[in-house]
Amino acid sequence: MTERYKLVWFVPEEALDATRDAVFAAGAGRIGDYERCSWYAAGTGTFFGRHGTSPSTGVPGREERVAELRVETVVPADRLEEVVAALLAAHPYEEVAYDVYPLA
């Protein structure tokens, strides 16, 4: 079996398709004979941008609460670097919150 990772990221709904398209084009989301496999659910993200930040939502110096989606997909180990780079390029946030977990 090929070594795989789970990639999780948090994104506003209006950027869901752009980020999914980017990671899938880079090689993520394949399970057996299926492509573009992912899972997502709604939640609320919070952040406080310090002086000098340029948040895509809200203003620096104030805690913000933003409706976001948590998105998950699988990534083969040999595509991980390219997939994360594609996510970062497609994501609208100045600082992208994402996690990578090895799968057993």
Secondary structure, DSSP 8 states (H G I E B T S, - for coil): ---EEEEEEEE-GGGHHHHHHHHHHTT---BTTB-S--EEEEEEEEEE--TT---SSS-TTSEEEEEEEEEEEEEEGGGHHHHHHHHHHH--SSS--EEEEE--
